[in-house]
Amino acid sequence: MSFLTSAQSAAIRLGVNKPSAFFSSTGRFEQEICDLANEVVTEIIKAHDWRSLTKQQDMVGDGVTTAFDLPIDYDRMPKNADVGRMNWYTWGYVDAPSLNFWNDLVNGLASPSPGYWIMLGGQMQFIPPISSGTTAEYYYISKAAIVDGDTSVKKNSFTKDNDTFVLDERLLTLGLIWQWRAMKRLDYSEDMRNYEIRIDQISAEDKGARVIRLGNNLIDYNASWAYPRSLGV
């Protein structure tokens, strides 16, 4: 199912005549749906650590490099994810618990092997540098949830009617419905509930971290304690 068919389904349920095109249209409704679409996609991505969007990033050490750019499609790391070492199964890198602690490391605080990591300035940074012959690795959630309708390349947003959604396209339709009604200051409570039920259904079939929804708020199902995961540091 393409973006076009998902958006047309939303239009019909909203009582609007079914448009023949969206991204090439100058109609107000079509433009509103196109504008909302990527907001809906972002919300869906954030709602669950989808396995179909989970990717692994490797960083090959040379004993000198301390900073590695995040992937261009990086959204976030999954809940409770760590940075490990390839072929090491018992001990990986430790996430720095605070910027102050990281600053102490930069200024010479001793670090155990293999070291600490932190995300700063769009980079994964390490102290000490990843040693030569060692590969650090981590999982991340990609925001490239759209497949280009012409090139089949994954991208971060809808731009064409023939683009397709990597995740559940019925969920996209339901998201468009309640978001459009909310934008118009119409009652959207039942539509949002249908959307949330669908998220619960498909996330239950997925193995990633889920969230609990209370009203319009999202709460981490796999919430962490207030202190850092790695104690005794």
N, C-alpha and C positions, 0 to 999 in steps of 0.2 A: 504494500500500500504506500502510495506517495504522499507527500505533503498535501498535494492538491485534493486527494480523496479524503484525507483526514479533515482538512479545512472545510471541504464541501459538506461532509457529514455534520460538522459543528454548525454550519450555516443553516442546514435543514432543521436541526433541533432548536435553533434559535429563532425559527420562523422567518428566515430571510431566504429570498430566492437564491437557488444554488448558482454561485458564480462559475463561469467557465475558466477563469484564471484569477490568480491572486497577485503574484509579484509583478506582473506586467500591467495590472489594472490601476486605474486612477480613482476607482470608487472608494468612498470613505470606509465602508465596511471591510473591504478587502485589505486596505492599508492598515486598518486597526488590527485585523487578524495577523497580518505579517509582522506587525510591530510586537504583538503579544507572543507570537510563536516562540521566539528565542528566550523570552522570559520564562515561559512555561517549561521549555527544555532545561534551562538552568535550574529551576526548582526541582524538576524530576531527578536530575543528576545529583543534587544535594540531598535528596530524600533517602538515599540508600547507597551502600557501597556495592554497586552493581558489578557482578563478576564479568559481564560482557564488556565493561568499560575499564576493567582492571588490567594494568600492564606492568611489566617489570623494566626497571632501568638499571643498567650496569655502568659502573665507573671504574675504569682501569687505572690503577695507581702507577706512578713512576717515581715515588719517593720525594717528589718536589711539589706537585700540584696540590693545592689545598681547597680549591673551589671549582665546582662543576655546575654548569648551567642546567636549570630544570628543563625537562622536555617542553616543547612548544605547546603541547596539548595538556600540560599538567593542570589539574584542578586541585587535588589534595591527596594526602596519603590516607589509606583506609584507617578506620579506628584501630588503635592499639598496634599499628604497624611499626616495625623497627628497621634499622639499617643493618644488614648482615654482611658477612663475608662469604664469597663463593667457596664451597668445599669446607667451610667451618660451620659446624652445627651446634656448638656449645657456647660460643661467645662472639658477640658482634659489637658494633659501635654503640656508644651510649649517647642519648640525646641530652644536650646541655640543658639544665633545668631553668636557666634564666640568662638574660643578656649580661647581667652583672657577673655571673659565673663564667660566661664565655669571655668576657673582657679580662677576667683573671687568667684564663688560659692563654689568651693572646699575650698577656704581660708576663708569662713565664710559669704559671702554676703547673705543677707536675701532672701529667696525664698517664693513666694506665694504658696498657696495650689492649686493643689496637688504637683506642682514642675516642674522642667525642665528635658529634656532628651537630649542626644547627642549620636552619634555613634563614638566609639573609640576602636581601637584594636580588631575589630571583635565582639564587644559587644554593646548592647543597655544599656546605663548607665543613672541613675537617681539621682537627688538631689532634695529633700531628698529621702530616700528609699521609695519604694512603701509600703504603710501602710498595716498592717495585715488585711486580709479580703477584700482587694481591688485587682482587676485584671486589669492590663494595657494591651492594645491590639493595634495591628497595622496590616495593610495589607502590603504585599510585593509581588514582582514579583519573581517567582521561576525560576531558570535556569535549572531545571530538566524537559527538554522538550522532552526527549527520553524515550520510553518504551522498556525495555529489551525484546527481542524476545523470550527468554526462560523462564524468571521468571515473566514477566509483571510488574516488579518493575520499577518505574521511575528513571532515572539517568541523569547526566549532559552532556553526550557525546555519540556519536555512537561508538560502538566497534564491532558490528556484522552485518552481512548482513540482518538478519531477525529482527533487531531493527526497530521500527516505530517512526515517528515524531508526537508529540502531535498536532502541528499546521498544516497548509496547506502543503501537500506534493508536490503539483505542484510548490509552491513557493520555496521549497527546490531544485527541479529540475532546475528551472530558475536561482536560485542563484548559483548553481554549474556551470551552463553554462557560465554565465558572469564572474564569478571569475576565472574559468579555462582559458578562453580566455584572460582575463587581465593578468594572470600570464605568459602566453605565448607571451605577448606583441602584441596580435592581436587586431583588432578593436572589441570592446565589447559594443559600445555605444547603439546599438539597443537592444542587449541582456539585458543590464542593465535597459534600459527603460521598456522592457517587465516585468522585475522583479519588478520595482517600481510601474508599473501599477497594478500588481497583489497584491502588499502590500496595495495599496490604496483601491483596491476592497474589500479585506477581512477585512481590518481595519475599513472600513466604516460600516461593518455589526457588528462590535464589539463596546462595549460601553466604552472601555478604552481610555486614552489620546492618541491623534494622534500627528504626527509630520508633518511639511512641509518640503519638500525636494527642495533645490535649488542646481542644479548640483549634486556634490557628497557630499554636506554638509547636515547635519540633524539639523533642528532648532525646538526647542520646540514650539508646537502649543499652549500649555497652559503655556507659559513662565511666570515666576514670576518677580515681580519688583525687583529692586536692593536692596531695604531695606527688612528687615525680615518681614515675614507674620504677626507676633504678634507685634504690635506696642505698645508704651507706657510702655515698660518693663524697 
